[in-house]
Amino acid sequence: MPCDPIIEFDRTLQSLVKDMADTMYDAPGIGLAAIQINVHKRVIVMDVSGSGNQLQVFVNPEIIDLNQGTREVEEGCLSVPGFFVPVKRPEKVLIKAQDIQGNHFELEADEMTAVCIQHEVDHLDGKVFVDYLSRMKRERIRNKLIKAQAEPVACVA
Ligand code: CO
C-alpha cells in the first residue's frame, strides 16, 4: 500500500522525524521509512555516515535514475531481521525531495546513499527488498522468520 505525501510541514512532522531518527539509531540502522513505525506517510530518515551524526531527512522524495549503470549490493532490512540479499539497482540517482520545513532540494547520490534511498523509497511504495527475490526464496525467508527469533544485525535499513 503506497504512502501518502506530506502536505503540512508542522510540529506533527517534526515529532514524527524525531521518533524515526530515534528508532533508526536505536536499531541500529542506516535508514528508516515512516511506514516501518506504522505511519503511512512519505518520510525517510537516513544516516549512512557510520558516525551517527549526519541525519538526512527526505520528505516526499522522488528518485530519478541517472543511467550510470547498475550495481548489486547485499541489503538488509529492519522489517526483515537477520537476512541480507543481493539487490541490483541503479548506481547513481538524483533525489528530489523536501526538507522538514518544506523547502525543495535536489541531491545527486551514489554509493551507500543511493542504495539506501532506493531501499527506503521502495518501503514508501509498499515494496520490501525481498520482493526482488524469486517466490521460492521469499517463501523460504518467510518460513525462517516465522521460526526464528529476531536477531540484531549490523547494517540494515
Ligand atoms: Co528496509
Backbone and ligand atoms as CSV (ligand in chain L), in Angstrom:
chain,resi,resn,atom,element,x,y,z
A,1,MET,N,N,0.845,-1.204,0.000
A,1,MET,CA,C,0.000,0.000,0.000
A,1,MET,C,C,0.882,1.257,0.000
A,2,PRO,N,N,0.790,2.090,-1.039
A,2,PRO,CA,C,1.663,3.274,-1.105
A,2,PRO,C,C,1.320,4.282,-0.008
A,3,CYS,N,N,2.328,5.025,0.435
A,3,CYS,CA,C,2.138,6.012,1.492
A,3,CYS,C,C,1.707,7.352,0.918
A,4,ASP,N,N,1.084,8.170,1.766
A,4,ASP,CA,C,0.565,9.467,1.336
A,4,ASP,C,C,1.621,10.563,1.464
A,5,PRO,N,N,1.596,11.546,0.552
A,5,PRO,CA,C,2.534,12.667,0.669
A,5,PRO,C,C,2.264,13.519,1.898
A,6,ILE,N,N,3.308,14.191,2.365
A,6,ILE,CA,C,3.163,15.166,3.452
A,6,ILE,C,C,2.692,16.478,2.842
A,7,ILE,N,N,1.656,17.061,3.431
A,7,ILE,CA,C,1.148,18.349,2.951
A,7,ILE,C,C,1.449,19.445,3.978
A,8,GLU,N,N,1.291,19.116,5.270
A,8,GLU,CA,C,1.546,20.089,6.342
A,8,GLU,C,C,2.940,19.877,6.924
A,9,PHE,N,N,3.762,20.917,6.877
A,9,PHE,CA,C,5.111,20.845,7.461
A,9,PHE,C,C,5.056,21.456,8.853
A,10,ASP,N,N,4.459,20.705,9.782
A,10,ASP,CA,C,4.118,21.246,11.099
A,10,ASP,C,C,4.832,20.475,12.209
A,11,ARG,N,N,4.364,20.685,13.436
A,11,ARG,CA,C,5.003,20.029,14.583
A,11,ARG,C,C,4.782,18.519,14.574
A,12,THR,N,N,3.684,18.070,13.996
A,12,THR,CA,C,3.446,16.629,13.875
A,12,THR,C,C,4.555,15.989,13.047
A,13,LEU,N,N,4.934,16.666,11.973
A,13,LEU,CA,C,6.028,16.156,11.138
A,13,LEU,C,C,7.344,16.173,11.908
A,14,GLN,N,N,7.585,17.252,12.644
A,14,GLN,CA,C,8.827,17.333,13.435
A,14,GLN,C,C,8.924,16.187,14.432
A,15,SER,N,N,7.823,15.889,15.122
A,15,SER,CA,C,7.924,14.818,16.122
A,15,SER,C,C,7.983,13.444,15.454
A,16,LEU,N,N,7.356,13.311,14.274
A,16,LEU,CA,C,7.489,12.054,13.520
A,16,LEU,C,C,8.956,11.816,13.150
A,17,VAL,N,N,9.614,12.853,12.642
A,17,VAL,CA,C,11.009,12.717,12.228
A,17,VAL,C,C,11.890,12.372,13.431
A,18,LYS,N,N,11.599,12.984,14.580
A,18,LYS,CA,C,12.379,12.685,15.783
A,18,LYS,C,C,12.197,11.217,16.190
A,19,ASP,N,N,10.952,10.752,16.203
A,19,ASP,CA,C,10.671,9.338,16.526
A,19,ASP,C,C,11.400,8.403,15.573
A,20,MET,N,N,11.363,8.764,14.291
A,20,MET,CA,C,12.004,7.906,13.285
A,20,MET,C,C,13.512,7.855,13.476
A,21,ALA,N,N,14.123,9.015,13.737
A,21,ALA,CA,C,15.575,9.061,13.939
A,21,ALA,C,C,15.947,8.232,15.170
A,22,ASP,N,N,15.204,8.402,16.262
A,22,ASP,CA,C,15.473,7.622,17.484
A,22,ASP,C,C,15.388,6.125,17.197
A,23,THR,N,N,14.340,5.725,16.473
A,23,THR,CA,C,14.132,4.306,16.161
A,23,THR,C,C,15.277,3.763,15.304
A,24,MET,N,N,15.671,4.562,14.307
A,24,MET,CA,C,16.751,4.129,13.410
A,24,MET,C,C,18.069,3.976,14.168
A,25,TYR,N,N,18.420,4.978,14.982
A,25,TYR,CA,C,19.695,4.912,15.707
A,25,TYR,C,C,19.683,3.797,16.761
A,26,ASP,N,N,18.523,3.566,17.390
A,26,ASP,CA,C,18.409,2.505,18.394
A,26,ASP,C,C,18.576,1.119,17.781
A,27,ALA,N,N,18.126,0.960,16.541
A,27,ALA,CA,C,18.005,-0.385,15.941
A,27,ALA,C,C,19.290,-1.234,15.996
A,28,PRO,N,N,20.487,-0.836,15.547
A,28,PRO,CA,C,20.765,0.362,14.768
A,28,PRO,C,C,20.601,0.088,13.276
A,29,GLY,N,N,20.186,1.137,12.549
A,29,GLY,CA,C,20.056,1.017,11.095
A,29,GLY,C,C,20.607,2.260,10.424
A,30,ILE,N,N,20.700,2.228,9.095
A,30,ILE,CA,C,21.200,3.399,8.365
A,30,ILE,C,C,20.079,4.150,7.658
A,31,GLY,N,N,18.861,3.614,7.723
A,31,GLY,CA,C,17.742,4.300,7.092
A,31,GLY,C,C,16.432,3.753,7.623
A,32,LEU,N,N,15.411,4.590,7.570
A,32,LEU,CA,C,14.094,4.149,8.045
A,32,LEU,C,C,13.014,4.937,7.310
A,33,ALA,N,N,11.981,4.237,6.885
A,33,ALA,CA,C,10.819,4.871,6.279
A,33,ALA,C,C,9.698,4.920,7.321
A,34,ALA,N,N,8.870,5.965,7.252
A,34,ALA,CA,C,7.825,6.169,8.268
A,34,ALA,C,C,6.925,4.940,8.416
A,35,ILE,N,N,6.679,4.251,7.313
A,35,ILE,CA,C,5.775,3.097,7.365
A,35,ILE,C,C,6.319,2.000,8.277
A,36,GLN,N,N,7.645,2.004,8.499
A,36,GLN,CA,C,8.230,0.987,9.377
A,36,GLN,C,C,7.895,1.235,10.846
A,37,ILE,N,N,7.436,2.457,11.171
A,37,ILE,CA,C,6.879,2.662,12.511
A,37,ILE,C,C,5.359,2.887,12.389
A,38,ASN,N,N,4.823,2.349,11.273
A,38,ASN,CA,C,3.372,2.301,11.071
A,38,ASN,C,C,2.711,3.643,10.807
A,39,VAL,N,N,3.471,4.586,10.250
A,39,VAL,CA,C,2.904,5.872,9.826
A,39,VAL,C,C,2.980,5.897,8.294
A,40,HIS,N,N,1.814,5.921,7.640
A,40,HIS,CA,C,1.780,5.760,6.188
A,40,HIS,C,C,1.974,7.090,5.470
A,41,LYS,N,N,3.150,7.682,5.679
A,41,LYS,CA,C,3.479,8.978,5.070
A,41,LYS,C,C,4.811,8.883,4.351
A,42,ARG,N,N,5.006,9.769,3.364
A,42,ARG,CA,C,6.230,9.707,2.555
A,42,ARG,C,C,7.370,10.488,3.231
A,43,VAL,N,N,7.924,9.878,4.279
A,43,VAL,CA,C,9.036,10.466,5.032
A,43,VAL,C,C,10.104,9.396,5.244
A,44,ILE,N,N,11.372,9.808,5.027
A,44,ILE,CA,C,12.517,8.904,5.186
A,44,ILE,C,C,13.584,9.596,6.024
A,45,VAL,N,N,14.198,8.876,6.954
A,45,VAL,CA,C,15.412,9.374,7.612
A,45,VAL,C,C,16.549,8.412,7.262
A,46,MET,N,N,17.753,8.977,7.159
A,46,MET,CA,C,18.929,8.167,6.857
A,46,MET,C,C,20.138,8.762,7.560
A,47,ASP,N,N,21.094,7.883,7.868
A,47,ASP,CA,C,22.419,8.335,8.280
A,47,ASP,C,C,23.402,7.256,7.849
A,48,VAL,N,N,24.057,7.509,6.727
A,48,VAL,CA,C,24.970,6.497,6.180
A,48,VAL,C,C,26.418,6.781,6.579
A,49,SER,N,N,26.611,7.751,7.495
A,49,SER,CA,C,27.975,8.192,7.834
A,49,SER,C,C,28.738,7.170,8.665
A,50,GLY,N,N,28.005,6.339,9.410
A,50,GLY,CA,C,28.658,5.412,10.319
A,50,GLY,C,C,29.031,6.045,11.643
A,51,SER,N,N,28.964,7.382,11.710
A,51,SER,CA,C,29.327,8.061,12.957
A,51,SER,C,C,28.085,8.533,13.721
A,52,GLY,N,N,26.915,8.378,13.127
A,52,GLY,CA,C,25.686,8.692,13.839
A,52,GLY,C,C,25.416,10.174,14.044
A,53,ASN,N,N,26.071,11.026,13.258
A,53,ASN,CA,C,25.836,12.466,13.443
A,53,ASN,C,C,25.520,13.187,12.141
A,54,GLN,N,N,25.110,12.411,11.102
A,54,GLN,CA,C,24.751,13.065,9.834
A,54,GLN,C,C,23.359,12.626,9.393
A,55,LEU,N,N,22.380,13.073,10.173
A,55,LEU,CA,C,20.994,12.723,9.875
A,55,LEU,C,C,20.540,13.440,8.604
A,56,GLN,N,N,19.947,12.667,7.695
A,56,GLN,CA,C,19.348,13.251,6.497
A,56,GLN,C,C,17.852,12.959,6.532
A,57,VAL,N,N,17.049,13.964,6.162
A,57,VAL,CA,C,15.598,13.805,6.159
A,57,VAL,C,C,15.093,14.074,4.741
A,58,PHE,N,N,14.292,13.159,4.225
A,58,PHE,CA,C,13.717,13.315,2.895
A,58,PHE,C,C,12.201,13.211,3.004
A,59,VAL,N,N,11.521,14.323,2.687
A,59,VAL,CA,C,10.060,14.324,2.701
A,59,VAL,C,C,9.589,14.334,1.247
A,60,ASN,N,N,8.601,13.507,0.940
A,60,ASN,CA,C,8.054,13.364,-0.415
A,60,ASN,C,C,9.151,13.129,-1.464
A,61,PRO,N,N,10.054,12.177,-1.225
A,61,PRO,CA,C,11.168,12.001,-2.153
A,61,PRO,C,C,10.761,11.354,-3.475
A,62,GLU,N,N,11.470,11.761,-4.512
A,62,GLU,CA,C,11.355,11.132,-5.836
A,62,GLU,C,C,12.752,10.760,-6.262
A,63,ILE,N,N,12.874,9.663,-7.003
A,63,ILE,CA,C,14.189,9.209,-7.448
A,63,ILE,C,C,14.228,9.146,-8.966
A,64,ILE,N,N,15.282,9.732,-9.517
A,64,ILE,CA,C,15.465,9.685,-10.967
A,64,ILE,C,C,16.770,8.948,-11.261
A,65,ASP,N,N,16.674,7.920,-12.081
A,65,ASP,CA,C,17.856,7.130,-12.466
A,65,ASP,C,C,18.731,7.970,-13.394
A,66,LEU,N,N,19.996,8.162,-13.038
A,66,LEU,CA,C,20.902,8.947,-13.873
A,66,LEU,C,C,21.600,8.085,-14.932
A,67,ASN,N,N,21.149,6.833,-15.059
A,67,ASN,CA,C,21.620,5.939,-16.127
A,67,ASN,C,C,23.141,5.798,-16.183
A,68,GLN,N,N,23.738,5.589,-15.022
A,68,GLN,CA,C,25.179,5.350,-14.947
A,68,GLN,C,C,25.461,3.877,-14.660
A,69,GLY,N,N,24.552,3.021,-15.063
A,69,GLY,CA,C,24.740,1.594,-14.843
A,69,GLY,C,C,24.082,1.123,-13.559
A,70,THR,N,N,24.206,-0.175,-13.305
A,70,THR,CA,C,23.596,-0.741,-12.107
A,70,THR,C,C,24.677,-1.368,-11.237
A,71,ARG,N,N,24.293,-1.609,-10.001
A,71,ARG,CA,C,25.234,-2.183,-9.059
A,71,ARG,C,C,24.450,-3.097,-8.128
A,72,GLU,N,N,25.068,-4.236,-7.760
A,72,GLU,CA,C,24.392,-5.176,-6.871
A,72,GLU,C,C,25.042,-5.121,-5.498
A,73,VAL,N,N,24.233,-4.884,-4.485
A,73,VAL,CA,C,24.735,-4.754,-3.115
A,73,VAL,C,C,23.891,-5.652,-2.212
A,74,GLU,N,N,24.501,-6.236,-1.207
A,74,GLU,CA,C,23.754,-7.017,-0.216
A,74,GLU,C,C,23.018,-6.059,0.714
A,75,GLU,N,N,21.715,-6.187,0.768
A,75,GLU,CA,C,20.924,-5.294,1.605
A,75,GLU,C,C,20.269,-6.067,2.741
A,76,GLY,N,N,20.162,-5.380,3.874
A,76,GLY,CA,C,19.400,-5.902,4.988
A,76,GLY,C,C,18.253,-4.945,5.264
A,77,CYS,N,N,17.273,-5.390,6.033
A,77,CYS,CA,C,16.109,-4.539,6.284
A,77,CYS,C,C,15.625,-4.722,7.713
A,78,LEU,N,N,15.336,-3.605,8.381
A,78,LEU,CA,C,14.825,-3.678,9.755
A,78,LEU,C,C,13.502,-4.431,9.814
A,79,SER,N,N,12.767,-4.457,8.691
A,79,SER,CA,C,11.481,-5.140,8.671
A,79,SER,C,C,11.607,-6.630,8.382
A,80,VAL,N,N,12.798,-7.076,7.977
A,80,VAL,CA,C,13.048,-8.491,7.710
A,80,VAL,C,C,14.347,-8.861,8.419
A,81,PRO,N,N,14.324,-8.914,9.749
A,81,PRO,CA,C,15.576,-9.004,10.502
A,81,PRO,C,C,16.361,-10.268,10.203
A,82,GLY,N,N,17.680,-10.114,10.131
A,82,GLY,CA,C,18.550,-11.266,10.036
A,82,GLY,C,C,18.858,-11.736,8.626
A,83,PHE,N,N,18.315,-11.073,7.601
A,83,PHE,CA,C,18.561,-11.516,6.235
A,83,PHE,C,C,19.225,-10.446,5.399
A,84,PHE,N,N,20.199,-10.878,4.601
A,84,PHE,CA,C,20.842,-9.995,3.641
A,84,PHE,C,C,20.683,-10.616,2.270
A,85,VAL,N,N,20.163,-9.858,1.322
A,85,VAL,CA,C,20.024,-10.396,-0.031
A,85,VAL,C,C,20.598,-9.407,-1.033
A,86,PRO,N,N,21.217,-9.931,-2.106
A,86,PRO,CA,C,21.749,-9.043,-3.136
A,86,PRO,C,C,20.623,-8.433,-3.961
A,87,VAL,N,N,20.658,-7.106,-4.123
A,87,VAL,CA,C,19.648,-6.401,-4.917
A,87,VAL,C,C,20.383,-5.525,-5.928
A,88,LYS,N,N,19.976,-5.616,-7.189
A,88,LYS,CA,C,20.593,-4.826,-8.242
A,88,LYS,C,C,19.774,-3.552,-8.452
A,89,ARG,N,N,20.460,-2.403,-8.379
A,89,ARG,CA,C,19.761,-1.123,-8.521
A,89,ARG,C,C,20.607,-0.153,-9.336
A,90,PRO,N,N,19.981,0.924,-9.846
A,90,PRO,CA,C,20.756,1.986,-10.494
A,90,PRO,C,C,21.857,2.489,-9.562
A,91,GLU,N,N,23.054,2.704,-10.132
A,91,GLU,CA,C,24.214,3.061,-9.325
A,91,GLU,C,C,24.188,4.518,-8.874
A,92,LYS,N,N,23.695,5.387,-9.764
A,92,LYS,CA,C,23.701,6.815,-9.449
A,92,LYS,C,C,22.302,7.376,-9.693
A,93,VAL,N,N,21.777,8.110,-8.723
A,93,VAL,CA,C,20.414,8.638,-8.866
A,93,VAL,C,C,20.367,10.104,-8.440
A,94,LEU,N,N,19.352,10.782,-8.954
A,94,LEU,CA,C,19.052,12.137,-8.499
A,94,LEU,C,C,17.857,12.039,-7.552
A,95,ILE,N,N,18.021,12.598,-6.352
A,95,ILE,CA,C,16.925,12.608,-5.383
A,95,ILE,C,C,16.317,14.005,-5.391
A,96,LYS,N,N,15.002,14.071,-5.592
A,96,LYS,CA,C,14.276,15.335,-5.429
A,96,LYS,C,C,13.375,15.159,-4.220
A,97,ALA,N,N,13.490,16.076,-3.256
A,97,ALA,CA,C,12.712,15.904,-2.027
A,97,ALA,C,C,12.473,17.267,-1.383
A,98,GLN,N,N,11.777,17.242,-0.249
A,98,GLN,CA,C,11.595,18.441,0.563
A,98,GLN,C,C,12.233,18.194,1.925
A,99,ASP,N,N,12.688,19.281,2.559
A,99,ASP,CA,C,13.224,19.140,3.910
A,99,ASP,C,C,12.079,19.286,4.915
A,100,ILE,N,N,12.435,19.294,6.195
A,100,ILE,CA,C,11.404,19.276,7.241
A,100,ILE,C,C,10.586,20.579,7.280
A,101,GLN,N,N,11.144,21.646,6.675
A,101,GLN,CA,C,10.394,22.909,6.569
A,101,GLN,C,C,9.577,23.008,5.280
A,102,GLY,N,N,9.767,22.046,4.386
A,102,GLY,CA,C,9.028,22.075,3.127
A,102,GLY,C,C,9.817,22.640,1.963
A,103,ASN,N,N,11.081,23.048,2.204
A,103,ASN,CA,C,11.913,23.556,1.106
A,103,ASN,C,C,12.289,22.413,0.167
A,104,HIS,N,N,12.182,22.686,-1.139
A,104,HIS,CA,C,12.565,21.685,-2.130
A,104,HIS,C,C,14.085,21.657,-2.298
A,105,PHE,N,N,14.645,20.473,-2.439
A,105,PHE,CA,C,16.071,20.371,-2.746
A,105,PHE,C,C,16.336,19.156,-3.629
A,106,GLU,N,N,17.523,19.159,-4.242
A,106,GLU,CA,C,17.942,18.031,-5.078
A,106,GLU,C,C,19.310,17.572,-4.633
A,107,LEU,N,N,19.548,16.285,-4.775
A,107,LEU,CA,C,20.821,15.723,-4.338
A,107,LEU,C,C,21.204,14.576,-5.270
A,108,GLU,N,N,22.404,14.635,-5.809
A,108,GLU,CA,C,22.915,13.504,-6.580
A,108,GLU,C,C,23.519,12.511,-5.620
A,109,ALA,N,N,23.151,11.257,-5.769
A,109,ALA,CA,C,23.608,10.256,-4.800
A,109,ALA,C,C,24.217,9.059,-5.498
A,110,ASP,N,N,25.315,8.551,-4.901
A,110,ASP,CA,C,25.871,7.269,-5.323
A,110,ASP,C,C,26.227,6.486,-4.065
A,111,GLU,N,N,26.951,5.381,-4.249
A,111,GLU,CA,C,27.396,4.543,-3.141
A,111,GLU,C,C,26.247,4.212,-2.179
A,112,MET,N,N,26.529,4.227,-0.877
A,112,MET,CA,C,25.536,3.781,0.102
A,112,MET,C,C,24.306,4.686,0.144
A,113,THR,N,N,24.497,5.981,-0.107
A,113,THR,CA,C,23.344,6.898,-0.108
A,113,THR,C,C,22.342,6.503,-1.197
A,114,ALA,N,N,22.855,6.143,-2.377
A,114,ALA,CA,C,21.969,5.759,-3.486
A,114,ALA,C,C,21.250,4.443,-3.182
A,115,VAL,N,N,21.990,3.487,-2.617
A,115,VAL,CA,C,21.383,2.194,-2.277
A,115,VAL,C,C,20.274,2.407,-1.248
A,116,CYS,N,N,20.618,3.150,-0.191
A,116,CYS,CA,C,19.706,3.314,0.940
A,116,CYS,C,C,18.441,4.071,0.535
A,117,ILE,N,N,18.589,5.169,-0.216
A,117,ILE,CA,C,17.394,5.948,-0.560
A,117,ILE,C,C,16.454,5.111,-1.435
A,118,GLN,N,N,17.023,4.295,-2.316
A,118,GLN,CA,C,16.159,3.466,-3.177
A,118,GLN,C,C,15.452,2.392,-2.360
A,119,HIS,N,N,16.178,1.817,-1.403
A,119,HIS,CA,C,15.584,0.829,-0.498
A,119,HIS,C,C,14.418,1.460,0.277
A,120,GLU,N,N,14.645,2.685,0.779
A,120,GLU,CA,C,13.615,3.343,1.597
A,120,GLU,C,C,12.408,3.779,0.762
A,121,VAL,N,N,12.659,4.290,-0.453
A,121,VAL,CA,C,11.527,4.696,-1.304
A,121,VAL,C,C,10.687,3.472,-1.675
A,122,ASP,N,N,11.326,2.322,-1.830
A,122,ASP,CA,C,10.554,1.088,-2.031
A,122,ASP,C,C,9.571,0.865,-0.880
A,123,HIS,N,N,10.030,1.106,0.356
A,123,HIS,CA,C,9.128,0.969,1.509
A,123,HIS,C,C,7.911,1.888,1.350
A,124,LEU,N,N,8.150,3.129,0.904
A,124,LEU,CA,C,7.045,4.083,0.747
A,124,LEU,C,C,6.053,3.602,-0.309
A,125,ASP,N,N,6.558,2.831,-1.279
A,125,ASP,CA,C,5.706,2.319,-2.346
A,125,ASP,C,C,5.154,0.930,-2.022
A,126,GLY,N,N,5.335,0.516,-0.760
A,126,GLY,CA,C,4.766,-0.752,-0.315
A,126,GLY,C,C,5.550,-1.971,-0.755
A,127,LYS,N,N,6.834,-1.749,-1.054
A,127,LYS,CA,C,7.668,-2.830,-1.565
A,127,LYS,C,C,8.778,-3.105,-0.565
A,128,VAL,N,N,9.152,-4.368,-0.365
A,128,VAL,CA,C,10.264,-4.717,0.508
A,128,VAL,C,C,11.320,-5.408,-0.345
A,129,PHE,N,N,12.585,-5.308,0.094
A,129,PHE,CA,C,13.667,-5.805,-0.760
A,129,PHE,C,C,13.535,-7.277,-1.108
A,130,VAL,N,N,12.860,-8.062,-0.254
A,130,VAL,CA,C,12.700,-9.485,-0.572
A,130,VAL,C,C,11.776,-9.692,-1.772
A,131,ASP,N,N,11.021,-8.636,-2.151
A,131,ASP,CA,C,10.198,-8.737,-3.360
A,131,ASP,C,C,11.045,-8.922,-4.617
A,132,TYR,N,N,12.339,-8.571,-4.533
A,132,TYR,CA,C,13.222,-8.751,-5.679
A,132,TYR,C,C,13.634,-10.209,-5.856
A,133,LEU,N,N,13.384,-11.025,-4.839
A,133,LEU,CA,C,13.773,-12.427,-4.908
A,133,LEU,C,C,12.693,-13.246,-5.613
A,134,SER,N,N,13.070,-14.451,-5.999
A,134,SER,CA,C,12.086,-15.358,-6.562
A,134,SER,C,C,11.085,-15.747,-5.475
A,135,ARG,N,N,9.935,-16.224,-5.904
A,135,ARG,CA,C,8.888,-16.597,-4.973
A,135,ARG,C,C,9.354,-17.683,-4.004
A,136,MET,N,N,10.149,-18.624,-4.541
A,136,MET,CA,C,10.614,-19.724,-3.702
A,136,MET,C,C,11.543,-19.237,-2.594
A,137,LYS,N,N,12.488,-18.362,-2.963
A,137,LYS,CA,C,13.401,-17.823,-1.957
A,137,LYS,C,C,12.648,-17.003,-0.915
A,138,ARG,N,N,11.635,-16.271,-1.394
A,138,ARG,CA,C,10.842,-15.441,-0.487
A,138,ARG,C,C,10.109,-16.314,0.545
A,139,GLU,N,N,9.533,-17.412,0.046
A,139,GLU,CA,C,8.828,-18.338,0.935
A,139,GLU,C,C,9.772,-18.902,1.989
A,140,ARG,N,N,11.000,-19.223,1.538
A,140,ARG,CA,C,11.975,-19.797,2.455
A,140,ARG,C,C,12.291,-18.787,3.570
A,141,ILE,N,N,12.469,-17.526,3.180
A,141,ILE,CA,C,12.753,-16.494,4.176
A,141,ILE,C,C,11.565,-16.327,5.122
A,142,ARG,N,N,10.376,-16.339,4.563
A,142,ARG,CA,C,9.192,-16.183,5.411
A,142,ARG,C,C,9.108,-17.302,6.445
A,143,ASN,N,N,9.344,-18.531,5.996
A,143,ASN,CA,C,9.293,-19.667,6.916
A,143,ASN,C,C,10.342,-19.566,8.006
A,144,LYS,N,N,11.550,-19.124,7.611
A,144,LYS,CA,C,12.601,-18.972,8.617
A,144,LYS,C,C,12.235,-17.889,9.625
A,145,LEU,N,N,11.631,-16.803,9.130
A,145,LEU,CA,C,11.265,-15.700,10.022
A,145,LEU,C,C,10.216,-16.138,11.026
A,146,ILE,N,N,9.299,-16.981,10.569
A,146,ILE,CA,C,8.252,-17.455,11.470
A,146,ILE,C,C,8.882,-18.281,12.581
A,147,LYS,N,N,9.886,-19.098,12.220
A,147,LYS,CA,C,10.538,-19.958,13.203
A,147,LYS,C,C,11.487,-19.196,14.118
A,148,ALA,N,N,12.290,-18.328,13.487
A,148,ALA,CA,C,13.407,-17.733,14.231
A,148,ALA,C,C,12.976,-16.520,15.049
A,149,GLN,N,N,13.683,-16.299,16.117
A,149,GLN,CA,C,13.556,-15.054,16.854
A,149,GLN,C,C,14.299,-13.966,16.093
A,150,ALA,N,N,13.828,-12.731,16.185
A,150,ALA,CA,C,14.538,-11.636,15.526
A,150,ALA,C,C,15.916,-11.461,16.153
A,151,GLU,N,N,16.930,-11.378,15.294
A,151,GLU,CA,C,18.285,-11.147,15.793
A,151,GLU,C,C,18.747,-9.777,15.320
A,152,PRO,N,N,19.506,-9.070,16.133
A,152,PRO,CA,C,20.009,-7.787,15.675
A,152,PRO,C,C,21.069,-7.963,14.590
A,153,VAL,N,N,21.039,-7.124,13.568
A,153,VAL,CA,C,22.064,-7.153,12.523
A,153,VAL,C,C,22.743,-5.792,12.427
A,154,ALA,N,N,23.904,-5.810,11.795
A,154,ALA,CA,C,24.772,-4.636,11.856
A,154,ALA,C,C,24.314,-3.482,10.981
A,155,CYS,N,N,24.000,-3.753,9.746
A,155,CYS,CA,C,23.835,-2.662,8.783
A,155,CYS,C,C,22.549,-2.836,8.018
A,156,VAL,N,N,21.503,-2.295,8.533
A,156,VAL,CA,C,20.195,-2.532,7.952
A,156,VAL,C,C,19.435,-1.235,7.784
A,157,ALA,N,N,18.446,-1.261,6.930
A,157,ALA,CA,C,17.684,-0.045,6.646
A,157,ALA,C,C,16.217,-0.387,6.464
L,1,CO,CO,CO,14.104,-1.752,4.911
